[in-house]
Amino acid sequence: MQLREKLRDLLLCAGLTVVEDMRPGSLFPPEAGWRIARGIAAPDGAVREVLDAAWWRRLADADGEFLVAVLGHRIGGNDSWWTRVRYAGGGVPGLTGDPGFVALSLDGQVLLAELPGADGPRVTALDRLPERLEETAAAAGRETEVERAEVWAAVPGRPTWPLHWAEGIGSNPAAPDELLIRLLDVEVGFLHGCDRPAVLDAAVAHPDPRVRSRPADTFRPKLTSDQWVRVVRAEPSPSRRVLWAEHACAWGVELPGDLYDDLLAGPSRVEAAELPGLPAHHLPGLAADADPRVRATACARWEDLAAPLRARLLADTDDAVRTAALLAHHNGVPMPRGVFAGLPAPRRALGQCRLSPELEAELVRGGDAEVRRALAANPRLSAHGVAVLAEDPYDDIRSAVALRPDLNEEQRAAVRYDFDPTSMSHTVPWVEGLHGDADAMRRLAVSSHPLIRRSVARARHLPPDVVERLARDEDRTVRLFLAESCDDAPAELLLEVWRWWDGSFSHPDRPRSHPNFPRTGLLRYVGDPRGRMRRLALDDPESTPADVARLARDPEAEVRRRAAEDPRLSPADAVRLLNDPAAHVRGTAMRNRWLPARVLAGLLHDRDTACVAVANPAIPVSVLHRILAAAAAAVAARR
């Protein structure tokens, strides 16, 4: 807000009245205007010595209105928003000098700009802007091999934004492993998406512990079991060693026995004792540990403890240990009322313990809704108790009962549960545990409960009859989950889901990346009224460069973005899409390998585009090494 007010004050002093802030939309973007003002891919005849009143009259419409962006004044997070202003004066607005500006007529035909520089201000004045940009794109697309070689020989020259290069170069698919290994000493953010074995090997062997742990600290780690073990062993912090060991176990890694020995011998023994894969031979030592927190943790492995150890824990001198032992003991042995009454906090017992018939009967019919709510999720509740809670007056209690694994589908259908089909749903754990059981999947696929069917649809593989049934399910989310998760989902379903779903955070490329997604017959959608379907046309092997060129001019941004990533995009169209109103279209065009070298080199030296442009695979590897050297020097200078 403070920056917004500062901009308004500056514009007021320049004689301009603010009409409105223009959010990004269908306008020519200020980002492209700034590039022209800096001389990057600027049309011929764009530089002048002065902006006179005649140019300002050509800029403003009949009401004196035009668009302006002021350098360094960050509306919406950056100076890439236009502000619509009105100028009532007859001369020149007071925008000259620092900090610099770019202005655009409302019809997009006239662009004026002035930027300060070491050699004086750089003034830009252009009319017929769209026409000139088309001419510039066409000329850039005719770049020769000799011209391209000359451009790359001069890069990086005097680096302008080397820190931005450090941030983006790791995303360049053409960067060899050797370069990415060198990059580890400069910037490690790229490791979040890195799946190259040699680079990950180098990362987990790096002398800097922050680099070593980075591949593990990601949403979906790409580490092998051996690499996970190396991360754990090399971590200098005892608490973080246990943390990485816990993460490794969560990703299915079987840790070696000597590593458990080391973790239990360290200062984070309490946390290490909770690791799920801890070998059973450690349990006697844990049950007799001097630290009561460790002894209490040993109770979680009650079934693996010998009878004498159980007896010792049940008689422990520490209240917390005795309570943990009691709860574990009564998972199998019914808990009487007297023991329940003596618990300092009965909540855990309600949710996990087997209760005596008398106690359970009293509690399931009691007046405390919180008690009944906890009992509804207790896996050891008797069939009688479940039946009572299935008729509870509270919707959420009945809804919890409806998802219990000990109900058959007839019983489940009889429960009046509450369910919002639009709410976010997660896979029911016990259903997920049955994903490999074909008979169970057949039984549950016809469940009356949508969450059960949704959880079945999350299986990676399903019998053909189950797939066929779920593909016709009345619940749209069941069909979506089948398209996202099941490798056996049919092509017709995938195409149907595509009509209304574009990918989620957990499954960003589905359904279009599904191996069964149709690849032929899609060209018929090139003229479809729905942009989502037009996007598919270029996936058809029968599509042509002419189809790419057509969709590069589509009215919908997502269709243009699909054209921008196509390897058949012409160099001229790639240049033209750099001026697209949509930022994600411009970003995709910047990574298209057919961008002319002169244009791409300019993008590498522009503040707004350097980070994205350095990921373009057309940059020669030798140039990438020089760029990395410049980035490394800049990072070292800041340290």
C-alpha positions in Angstrom: 0.0 0.0 0.0 2.9 2.4 0.8 4.4 1.8 -2.6 1.1 2.3 -4.3 0.6 5.7 -2.6 4.2 6.6 -3.5 3.5 5.9 -7.1 0.2 8.0 -7.0 2.1 10.9 -5.5 4.8 10.7 -8.2 2.2 10.6 -10.9 0.3 13.5 -9.4 3.5 15.6 -9.3 3.9 14.8 -13.0 0.5 16.3 -13.7 -1.2 12.9 -14.1 -4.5 11.8 -12.5 -4.7 8.1 -11.7 -7.8 6.5 -13.2 -7.2 2.8 -12.1 -4.5 0.2 -11.7 -4.7 -2.3 -14.6 -4.3 -5.9 -13.6 -2.6 -8.2 -16.1 -5.0 -9.3 -18.7 -5.2 -8.9 -22.5 -2.9 -5.8 -22.7 0.6 -5.6 -24.2 2.7 -6.3 -21.0 4.9 -3.7 -19.4 7.6 -6.3 -19.2 7.9 -6.2 -23.0 7.7 -2.4 -22.9 10.7 -2.3 -20.5 12.7 -4.5 -22.9 12.0 -2.2 -25.8 13.0 0.7 -23.6 16.3 -1.0 -22.8 16.9 -1.8 -26.5 16.4 -5.5 -26.2 14.7 -6.8 -29.4 13.5 -3.3 -30.0 12.0 -2.4 -33.4 14.1 -0.3 -35.7 13.8 3.5 -35.3 12.8 3.2 -31.6 15.4 5.6 -30.1 15.0 9.4 -30.2 16.6 12.3 -28.4 13.5 13.9 -27.0 9.8 13.3 -26.4 7.9 16.4 -27.6 4.3 17.4 -27.1 3.3 15.9 -30.4 4.3 12.4 -29.3 2.3 12.8 -26.0 -0.7 13.9 -28.0 -0.4 10.8 -30.2 -0.1 8.6 -27.0 -3.3 9.9 -25.2 -6.8 9.2 -26.4 -9.5 11.8 -26.7 -9.9 12.1 -23.0 -6.2 12.4 -22.4 -5.8 8.9 -21.0 -3.0 6.4 -21.5 -1.2 3.6 -19.6 2.1 4.1 -17.7 4.5 2.0 -15.6 7.2 3.7 -13.5 10.5 1.9 -12.9 10.9 0.5 -9.4 7.4 1.3 -8.3 5.9 -2.1 -7.6 2.2 -2.4 -8.0 1.1 -6.0 -7.4 4.6 -7.2 -6.4 6.6 -5.8 -9.3 6.6 -2.9 -11.8 4.8 -5.0 -14.4 1.3 -3.5 -14.0 0.0 -0.7 -16.0 -1.6 2.3 -14.3 -4.2 4.1 -16.3 -3.8 7.8 -16.1 -5.3 11.0 -17.5 -3.3 14.1 -18.6 -5.2 17.3 -18.9 -2.2 19.5 -19.8 -1.3 20.6 -23.3 2.5 20.1 -23.0 4.7 17.3 -21.8 4.0 15.5 -18.5 6.7 15.8 -15.8 7.8 12.1 -16.1 11.3 12.8 -17.6 14.4 12.0 -15.6 14.6 9.5 -12.8 13.3 6.9 -12.1 12.2 6.1 -15.7 8.9 5.2 -17.3 7.2 3.3 -20.1 3.8 4.5 -21.5 1.4 2.9 -23.9 -1.7 4.2 -25.7 -5.0 2.6 -24.8 -5.2 1.1 -28.3 -1.7 -0.4 -28.0 -0.4 1.5 -31.1 2.0 4.0 -29.5 4.8 3.4 -26.9 6.9 6.0 -25.3 9.7 5.4 -22.7 12.6 7.1 -21.0 15.3 5.3 -19.0 18.2 7.0 -17.2 21.7 5.8 -18.1 25.3 6.4 -17.6 25.5 8.2 -21.0 22.3 10.1 -20.5 18.6 9.2 -20.8 17.5 6.6 -23.4 14.3 7.8 -25.1 12.0 5.6 -27.1 9.1 6.6 -29.3 7.2 4.1 -31.4 4.0 4.2 -33.4 2.3 1.3 -35.2 3.7 -0.9 -32.4 2.0 -4.2 -33.3 3.0 -3.9 -36.9 6.6 -3.0 -36.0 6.8 -5.9 -33.6 5.6 -8.3 -36.3 8.3 -7.0 -38.6 10.9 -7.3 -35.9 9.9 -10.9 -35.1 10.0 -11.9 -38.8 13.5 -10.3 -39.2 14.8 -12.0 -36.0 13.5 -15.3 -37.3 15.8 -15.1 -40.3 19.0 -15.3 -38.2 21.8 -17.2 -39.9 24.2 -19.8 -38.4 27.1 -17.3 -38.7 25.1 -14.6 -36.8 24.1 -17.1 -34.2 27.7 -18.1 -33.6 28.8 -14.5 -33.3 26.1 -13.8 -30.7 27.1 -16.8 -28.5 30.8 -16.0 -28.8 30.1 -12.7 -27.0 28.0 -14.1 -24.2 28.1 -13.5 -21.3 30.0 -10.3 -22.0 29.4 -7.9 -19.1 27.0 -9.9 -16.9 23.9 -7.9 -15.9 21.9 -10.3 -13.8 24.3 -13.2 -12.9 22.5 -13.9 -9.6 19.4 -14.6 -11.7 21.4 -17.0 -13.9 22.5 -18.9 -10.8 18.8 -19.4 -9.8 17.7 -20.6 -13.2 20.6 -22.5 -14.9 19.9 -25.7 -13.0 16.5 -26.0 -14.8 18.2 -26.1 -18.2 17.6 -29.6 -19.7 20.7 -29.2 -21.9 23.0 -28.6 -18.9 25.3 -31.6 -18.5 25.7 -33.4 -15.2 29.2 -31.9 -14.9 27.9 -28.4 -15.0 25.1 -29.1 -12.5 27.7 -30.6 -10.1 29.7 -27.4 -10.4 26.5 -25.5 -9.7 26.2 -27.2 -6.3 28.8 -24.7 -5.0 26.8 -21.8 -6.2 23.1 -22.5 -5.9 21.2 -25.6 -4.8 17.5 -24.7 -5.4 17.4 -26.8 -8.5 17.9 -29.9 -6.5 14.2 -29.8 -5.6 13.3 -31.1 -9.0 16.5 -32.9 -9.9 16.4 -36.6 -10.8 19.9 -37.1 -12.2 21.7 -39.9 -10.4 25.2 -38.5 -10.8 24.2 -35.0 -9.6 22.3 -36.4 -6.6 25.4 -38.6 -5.8 27.5 -35.5 -5.9 25.0 -33.6 -3.7 24.9 -36.2 -1.0 28.7 -36.4 -0.9 29.1 -32.6 -0.9 31.2 -31.1 2.0 28.5 -28.6 2.8 25.8 -30.2 5.0 23.1 -27.8 3.6 23.8 -29.1 0.1 23.9 -32.8 1.3 20.4 -32.5 2.9 18.7 -30.5 0.2 17.7 -33.5 -2.1 16.0 -35.1 1.0 14.2 -31.9 1.9 11.8 -31.9 -1.1 8.2 -32.7 -1.7 9.0 -35.9 -3.6 12.6 -36.9 -3.1 14.3 -38.7 -6.0 17.0 -40.4 -3.8 17.8 -44.1 -3.9 17.9 -46.1 -0.7 21.7 -45.9 -0.7 21.6 -42.2 -1.1 19.1 -41.8 1.7 21.5 -43.8 4.0 24.4 -41.6 3.0 22.4 -38.5 3.8 21.6 -39.8 7.3 25.1 -40.9 8.0 26.7 -37.6 6.9 24.3 -35.3 8.8 26.3 -33.6 11.6 23.2 -32.6 13.7 22.0 -35.6 15.8 18.4 -34.4 15.7 18.4 -33.9 12.0 20.0 -37.3 11.5 17.0 -38.9 13.1 14.7 -36.6 11.1 16.3 -37.8 7.8 16.1 -41.4 9.0 12.4 -40.9 9.7 11.9 -39.4 6.2 13.8 -42.3 4.7 11.6 -44.9 6.5 8.5 -43.0 5.3 9.7 -43.4 1.7 10.2 -47.2 2.2 13.9 -47.2 2.8 15.2 -50.1 5.0 18.0 -48.7 7.1 21.0 -50.9 7.9 21.2 -52.2 11.5 24.5 -50.4 12.3 22.8 -47.1 11.5 20.1 -47.8 14.1 22.9 -48.6 16.5 24.5 -45.3 15.9 21.3 -43.3 16.1 20.3 -44.9 19.4 23.8 -44.3 20.8 23.5 -40.6 20.1 22.1 -37.7 22.0 18.7 -38.0 20.1 18.1 -41.5 21.5 14.5 -40.5 22.5 13.6 -39.6 18.9 15.5 -42.5 17.4 13.6 -44.9 19.6 10.4 -43.9 17.7 11.7 -45.0 14.3 9.2 -47.5 12.8 11.8 -49.9 11.4 13.8 -50.3 14.6 15.0 -53.9 14.9 13.3 -55.9 17.7 16.6 -56.8 19.4 16.8 -53.2 20.6 13.5 -53.4 22.5 14.7 -54.9 25.8 17.3 -52.1 26.1 14.6 -49.5 25.4 12.2 -51.0 27.9 14.9 -50.8 30.6 16.3 -47.4 29.6 17.0 -44.8 32.3 15.0 -42.2 30.4 11.2 -42.7 31.0 10.5 -41.2 27.6 12.4 -44.1 25.9 10.6 -46.6 28.1 7.2 -45.1 27.2 8.2 -45.3 23.5 9.0 -49.0 23.9 5.3 -49.6 24.8 4.3 -48.8 21.2 5.9 -52.2 20.2 3.9 -54.1 22.9 3.4 -57.2 20.8 7.1 -57.5 20.3 7.9 -57.3 24.0 8.4 -60.5 26.1 6.0 -61.0 29.0 8.6 -60.1 31.7 9.2 -56.7 30.0 5.5 -56.0 29.7 5.1 -56.7 33.4 8.0 -54.4 34.3 6.5 -51.6 32.2 3.1 -52.0 33.7 4.7 -51.6 37.2 7.0 -48.7 36.2 7.7 -46.0 38.7 6.9 -43.3 36.1 3.3 -42.3 35.6 3.7 -41.7 31.9 5.4 -45.0 31.3 2.7 -46.9 33.3 -0.1 -45.1 31.3 1.5 -46.0 28.0 1.9 -49.6 29.1 -1.7 -49.8 30.3 -3.0 -48.4 27.0 -0.9 -50.9 25.0 -2.0 -53.8 27.3 -5.6 -53.0 26.9 -5.4 -53.0 23.1 -5.9 -56.7 23.5 -7.2 -57.2 27.1 -10.6 -55.5 27.8 -10.2 -52.4 30.0 -12.4 -52.4 33.1 -14.2 -49.4 34.5 -11.8 -49.0 37.4 -8.7 -48.8 35.2 -10.4 -46.4 32.8 -11.5 -44.1 35.7 -7.9 -44.0 37.0 -6.4 -42.8 33.7 -5.2 -39.2 33.8 -6.4 -38.5 30.3 -8.9 -41.1 28.9 -9.0 -39.8 25.3 -6.4 -42.2 23.9 -8.1 -45.1 25.6 -11.4 -44.2 24.0 -9.8 -44.1 20.5 -7.7 -47.3 20.7 -8.4 -49.6 23.6 -10.6 -52.6 23.9 -13.1 -51.8 26.6 -15.0 -54.1 28.9 -18.6 -54.8 27.6 -20.1 -53.0 30.6 -17.9 -49.9 30.2 -18.4 -49.8 26.5 -22.2 -50.1 26.7 -22.2 -47.2 29.2 -20.0 -44.9 27.1 -21.7 -45.4 23.7 -25.0 -44.4 25.2 -23.6 -41.7 27.4 -24.4 -38.0 27.1 -20.9 -36.9 26.3 -20.7 -36.4 22.5 -16.9 -36.0 22.6 -16.6 -39.5 24.2 -18.9 -41.0 21.5 -17.0 -39.2 18.8 -13.7 -40.8 20.0 -15.3 -44.2 20.2 -16.6 -44.0 16.7 -13.0 -44.2 15.4 -11.9 -47.0 17.8 -10.9 -50.0 15.7 -11.6 -52.3 18.7 -15.2 -51.3 19.3 -17.6 -54.2 19.5 -20.2 -54.8 16.8 -22.9 -53.9 19.4 -21.1 -50.6 20.1 -20.8 -49.8 16.4 -24.5 -50.5 15.9 -25.4 -48.1 18.7 -23.2 -45.3 17.3 -24.5 -45.9 13.8 -27.8 -44.4 15.1 -26.2 -41.5 17.0 -28.0 -38.2 16.9 -24.8 -36.4 15.7 -24.1 -36.5 12.0 -20.3 -36.5 12.3 -20.4 -39.5 14.7 -22.6 -41.5 12.3 -20.3 -40.3 9.4 -17.2 -41.7 11.2 -19.0 -45.0 11.8 -19.9 -45.2 8.1 -16.2 -45.4 7.1 -15.3 -48.2 9.5 -13.6 -51.2 7.9 -15.6 -53.7 10.1 -18.9 -52.8 8.4 -20.2 -54.8 5.4 -21.6 -52.8 2.6 -25.2 -53.6 3.6 -24.5 -52.2 7.1 -22.7 -49.2 5.6 -25.6 -48.3 3.4 -27.9 -48.4 6.4 -26.0 -45.6 8.2 -27.3 -42.1 7.7 -24.0 -40.4 7.2 -23.3 -36.8 6.2 -21.2 -36.2 3.1 -20.3 -33.1 1.2 -19.3 -34.2 -2.4 -17.5 -30.9 -3.0 -15.2 -31.1 0.0 -11.6 -32.2 -0.3 -11.3 -36.0 0.3 -8.3 -38.1 1.2 -7.8 -41.8 0.6 -9.3 -43.9 3.5 -6.2 -45.7 4.9 -7.7 -49.2 5.4 -9.0 -49.1 1.8 -5.6 -48.1 0.5 -4.1 -51.1 2.4 -6.4 -53.4 0.4 -5.4 -52.0 -3.1 -3.6 -55.2 -3.9 -6.6 -57.4 -3.1 -8.7 -57.8 -6.3 -11.7 -59.3 -4.5 -11.7 -56.5 -1.9 -11.6 -53.9 -4.7 -14.5 -55.5 -6.4 -16.5 -55.5 -3.2 -15.7 -51.9 -2.3 -16.1 -50.5 -5.8 -19.9 -50.9 -5.4 -19.9 -49.3 -2.0 -22.7 -46.8 -1.3 -20.2 -44.5 0.2 -18.4 -42.2 -2.3 -15.3 -41.9 -0.1 -14.9 -45.7 -0.3 -15.2 -45.7 -4.0 -12.9 -42.7 -4.4 -10.3 -44.6 -2.3 -10.6 -47.6 -4.5 -10.1 -45.4 -7.6 -6.7 -44.3 -6.1 -5.3 -47.8 -6.7 -2.5 -48.0 -9.3 -3.9 -51.2 -10.8 -7.4 -52.5 -10.7 -9.2 -55.5 -12.3 -10.8 -54.6 -15.7 -14.4 -55.0 -14.4 -13.7 -52.6 -11.5 -12.1 -50.1 -13.9 -15.2 -50.3 -16.1 -17.5 -49.7 -13.2 -15.6 -46.8 -11.7 -15.2 -45.1 -15.1 -19.0 -44.9 -15.2 -19.4 -43.8 -11.5 -22.0 -41.1 -10.8 -19.5 -39.3 -8.6 -17.2 -37.1 -10.8 -14.4 -37.2 -8.2 -14.3 -41.0 -8.5 -13.7 -40.7 -12.2 -11.1 -38.0 -11.6 -9.2 -40.1 -9.1 -9.3 -43.1 -11.5 -7.8 -40.9 -14.2 -5.1 -39.5 -11.9 -4.0 -42.7 -10.1 -5.0 -45.8 -12.0 -2.7 -46.9 -14.9 -5.6 -49.0 -16.2 -7.9 -46.0 -16.8 -9.5 -46.1 -20.3 -8.9 -43.5 -23.0 -12.5 -42.5 -23.1 -12.5 -41.6 -19.4 -9.2 -39.7 -19.6 -10.5 -37.6 -22.5 -13.8 -37.0 -20.6 -11.9 -35.9 -17.4 -9.7 -33.6 -19.5 -12.7 -31.6 -20.6 -13.0 -30.2 -17.0 -9.7 -31.0 -15.2 -6.2 -29.7 -15.8 -4.1 -31.4 -13.2 -3.6 -31.1 -9.4 -0.6 -30.4 -7.2 -0.1 -34.1 -6.5 -0.8 -35.2 -10.1 0.1 -32.1 -12.1 0.3 -33.8 -15.6 -2.8 -36.1 -15.4 -4.9 -37.0 -17.2 -3.0 -35.7 -20.3 0.3 -37.5 -19.4 -1.5 -40.8 -18.7 -0.1 -43.6 -20.9 -3.6 -44.4 -22.1 -4.5 -40.8 -23.0 -5.5 -40.8 -26.7 -2.8 -39.4 -29.1 -4.5 -39.8 -32.4 -7.7 -38.3 -33.8 -7.1 -35.1 -31.8 -6.6 -32.8 -34.8 -10.4 -32.6 -35.1 -10.4 -30.3 -32.0 -8.2 -27.7 -33.7 -11.4 -25.6 -34.3 -13.3 -26.6 -31.2 -15.1 -23.8 -29.4 -13.5 -24.9 -26.1 -9.9 -23.8 -25.7 -9.1 -26.9 -23.5 -9.9 -29.1 -26.5 -8.0 -27.0 -29.0 -4.9 -27.5 -26.8 -5.0 -31.2 -27.6 -4.8 -30.7 -31.4 -1.0 -30.3 -31.4 -0.6 -33.7 -29.6 -1.9 -35.4 -32.7 0.9 -36.8 -34.9 -1.0 -35.5 -38.0 -0.7 -31.9 -36.8 1.6 -29.6 -38.8 3.7 -26.5 -38.3 0.8 -24.6 -39.8 -1.5 -25.8 -36.9 1.2 -24.6 -34.5 1.2 -21.2 -36.1 -2.6 -21.0 -36.0 -2.8 -21.9 -32.3 0.1 -19.5 -31.5 -2.5 -16.7 -32.3 -5.4 -18.3 -30.4 -7.5 -16.0 -28.3 -7.0 -18.2 -25.2 -3.7 -18.0 -23.3 -3.5 -21.7 -22.4 -3.8 -22.6 -26.1 -1.0 -20.1 -27.0 1.1 -21.5 -24.2 0.7 -25.0 -25.7 1.9 -23.7 -29.0 4.8 -21.8 -27.4 6.2 -25.1 -26.1 5.9 -27.0 -29.4 9.2 -27.8 -31.1 7.7 -26.9 -34.4 7.1 -23.3 -33.4 8.7 -20.9 -35.9 11.4 -18.6 -34.6 9.3 -15.6 -35.6 6.3 -16.8 -33.6 8.6 -17.6 -30.6 9.8 -14.0 -30.7 6.2 -12.7 -31.1 5.0 -14.7 -28.1 7.6 -13.0 -25.9 5.2 -10.0 -26.0 2.2 -12.1 -25.1 -0.1 -10.5 -22.4 0.0 -13.7 -20.3 3.2 -14.2 -18.2 3.1 -18.0 -18.5 2.9 -17.8 -22.3 5.9 -15.5 -22.3 7.8 -17.8 -19.9 7.2 -20.8 -22.1 8.3 -18.9 -25.3 11.5 -17.9 -23.5 12.3 -21.6 -23.1 11.6 -22.5 -26.7 14.8 -23.7 -28.3 14.0 -21.9 -31.6 14.3 -18.5 -30.2 16.9 -16.6 -32.2 20.3 -16.3 -30.4 20.3 -12.5 -30.6 16.9 -12.3 -28.9 17.8 -15.0 -26.3 21.0 -13.3 -25.5 19.1 -10.1 -24.8 16.7 -11.9 -22.5 19.7 -13.2 -20.6 20.6 -9.6 -19.8 17.2 -8.4 -18.8 16.1 -8.3 -15.2 12.6 -9.6 -15.8 13.7 -12.6 -18.0 17.2 -13.7 -17.0 16.2 -16.5 -14.7 13.8 -18.1 -17.2 15.9 -17.4 -20.3 19.0 -19.2 -18.9 16.9 -22.4 -18.9 16.6 -22.4 -22.7 18.1 -25.6 -24.1 19.4 -23.8 -27.2 22.2 -22.1 -25.2 25.4 -24.0 -26.2 27.0 -25.9 -23.3 30.2 -24.0 -23.6 28.2 -20.8 -23.1 26.4 -22.3 -20.1 29.8 -22.9 -18.5 30.8 -19.3 -19.1 27.5 -18.1 -17.7 27.9 -20.3 -14.6 31.4 -18.9 -14.1 30.0 -15.4 -14.1 27.2 -16.4 -11.8 29.7 -18.1 -9.4 31.8 -15.0 -9.3 28.8 -12.8 -8.4 27.6 -15.2 -5.7 31.1 -15.3 -4.2 31.3 -11.5 -4.2 28.1 -11.4 -2.1 29.3 -13.9 0.5 
